[in-house]
Amino acid sequence: MYHRVKNNLQVISSLLNLQSAYIKDKDDLVIFQQSQQRIASIALIHEKLYQSQDLARINFGEYTRDLVASLFTTYEVNEDAITARINIDEDVSLGLDTAIPCSLIIHELVSNSLKYAFPQGRNGSIYIELYQSHDNNLILRVSDDGIGLPSNFDFKKIGSLGLQLVDALTSQLAGSIIIKGDSGVKCQLIFPFM
């Protein structure tokens, strides 16, 4: 089943790619490409589930490393300039209902860091942590040491589809999110481990 879902998602991504050839407006083209990337993130989860010994859960650390490598390729990142530091407990395996929202959240936050945190060839790092707390919650942190956010930044009032998606997915996980941007950007989500 996971293999079929992955293949269907790849077909959808291919259709979007074909359709994008007819888009003349650059902003519209970016929106199409971002949708393709989101679909690819979900397809990767289904691929990992298909390859997993436990067909109900995936090793989220391995998945995250593959996702970040894919994003670095998509954004043509010079890995000598920007590095990814991933620290995910090896024993954190997530089911589909948690893995998909988490993957899309990481996708959006890492994409934002790659697009905005390091202007004009600035060097830096992106950090991703996921671990289980003592009270059986999962804590996901995605941060960078880039230029940070404007002082008047209000996460709830931002018009970005990506950040609206992060907010909606956090709610789907029954979690909470804190975003700070005074020295780089630091996002922390806490949600129940299901």
C-alpha positions in Angstrom: 0.0 0.0 0.0 2.8 2.5 0.9 4.5 1.8 -2.4 1.3 2.6 -4.3 0.7 5.8 -2.4 4.3 6.8 -3.0 3.9 6.1 -6.7 0.6 8.0 -6.9 2.2 11.0 -5.1 5.1 10.9 -7.6 2.5 10.9 -10.5 0.9 14.0 -9.0 4.3 15.7 -8.6 5.1 14.8 -12.3 1.7 16.3 -13.4 2.5 19.5 -11.5 5.9 19.6 -13.2 4.4 19.2 -16.6 1.8 21.9 -15.9 4.4 24.3 -14.6 6.0 24.4 -18.1 2.9 26.6 -19.1 3.3 29.0 -16.2 4.7 32.4 -17.3 4.5 34.3 -14.0 7.6 33.6 -11.8 5.7 33.9 -8.5 3.1 31.4 -9.6 5.9 29.0 -10.7 7.4 29.2 -7.3 4.1 28.3 -5.7 3.8 25.3 -8.0 7.4 24.2 -7.2 6.8 24.5 -3.4 3.7 22.3 -3.8 5.8 19.7 -5.6 8.4 19.8 -2.8 5.6 19.3 -0.2 4.3 16.3 -2.1 7.8 14.9 -2.4 8.2 15.1 1.4 5.0 13.1 1.9 6.1 10.6 -0.8 9.4 10.1 1.0 7.6 9.1 4.2 5.7 6.4 2.3 8.9 5.2 0.7 10.5 4.9 4.1 7.5 3.1 5.5 7.6 0.7 2.5 11.3 0.0 3.2 10.8 -0.3 7.0 10.8 -3.5 9.0 7.8 -2.1 10.9 5.3 -1.0 8.3 3.4 1.2 10.8 6.4 3.4 11.9 9.5 5.0 10.4 12.9 5.9 11.9 12.4 9.6 11.8 16.1 10.4 12.1 16.9 8.6 8.9 13.9 10.2 7.2 14.9 13.7 8.3 18.4 13.3 7.0 17.1 12.3 3.6 14.5 15.2 3.6 17.2 17.8 4.4 19.6 16.4 1.8 16.7 16.7 -0.7 16.0 20.3 0.3 19.7 21.2 0.1 19.8 19.8 -3.5 16.6 21.6 -4.4 17.9 25.0 -3.2 21.4 24.3 -4.6 23.0 24.9 -1.2 26.8 25.0 -1.0 27.3 22.6 1.9 30.6 24.3 2.7 28.7 27.5 3.4 25.5 26.1 5.1 25.6 22.9 7.2 22.7 20.9 8.7 23.1 19.5 12.1 20.5 16.8 12.9 20.1 15.3 16.3 17.2 12.9 16.5 17.0 10.1 19.1 17.5 6.8 17.2 14.7 5.2 19.1 12.1 7.8 17.9 9.9 6.0 15.4 6.8 7.8 14.3 3.6 6.6 12.9 2.1 8.0 9.8 -0.3 10.4 11.6 2.6 12.1 13.4 5.3 11.6 10.7 3.5 13.5 7.9 2.8 16.6 9.9 6.3 16.6 11.4 7.9 16.2 8.0 5.9 19.1 6.5 6.8 21.3 9.5 10.5 20.5 9.1 10.2 21.0 5.3 8.7 24.5 5.8 11.0 25.7 8.5 14.2 24.4 6.8 13.0 25.9 3.5 12.5 29.2 5.1 16.0 29.1 6.6 17.5 28.2 3.3 15.6 31.0 1.5 16.0 33.8 4.1 18.5 33.2 6.9 21.7 33.4 4.9 21.6 36.3 2.4 24.5 37.2 0.1 26.4 34.0 0.6 26.5 34.2 4.4 27.7 31.0 6.1 25.8 29.3 8.8 24.1 26.2 10.2 20.6 24.8 10.5 19.8 22.7 13.5 17.1 20.0 13.9 16.4 18.2 17.1 13.7 15.7 18.0 13.5 13.9 21.3 11.1 12.5 23.8 10.7 14.5 27.0 10.3 12.9 30.5 6.6 13.7 30.4 6.1 11.6 27.2 5.9 14.6 24.8 8.0 15.0 21.7 10.0 18.2 21.4 10.9 19.3 17.9 13.4 22.2 17.5 14.3 23.7 14.1 16.7 26.6 14.3 19.4 28.5 12.4 22.1 31.0 13.2 21.1 33.3 10.4 20.0 36.9 10.3 16.9 36.4 12.5 13.5 37.9 12.2 12.3 41.5 12.2 11.6 42.9 15.7 7.9 43.3 14.8 7.5 39.7 13.6 4.2 38.1 14.7 3.9 34.5 13.8 0.1 34.6 14.0 -0.3 37.6 11.7 2.1 36.5 8.9 0.7 36.0 5.5 3.0 33.2 4.5 1.3 30.0 3.4 4.3 28.0 4.8 4.0 29.5 8.3 0.2 29.1 8.2 0.7 25.5 7.3 3.2 25.1 10.2 0.6 26.6 12.6 -2.2 24.3 11.3 0.0 21.2 11.4 1.0 22.0 15.0 -2.7 22.2 15.9 -3.3 18.9 14.1 -0.6 17.4 16.4 -2.4 18.9 19.5 0.9 20.8 20.1 2.2 24.3 20.8 4.8 26.3 19.0 7.1 29.1 20.0 9.1 31.1 17.4 11.9 33.4 18.5 14.0 35.4 16.0 16.3 37.8 17.9 19.5 35.8 17.2 18.8 33.5 14.3 15.4 31.8 14.2 14.5 29.2 16.8 11.2 27.2 16.5 10.2 24.8 19.2 7.1 22.5 19.0 5.9 20.4 21.8 3.3 17.7 21.2 2.1 14.4 22.6 4.0 11.3 21.5 1.4 9.0 19.9 
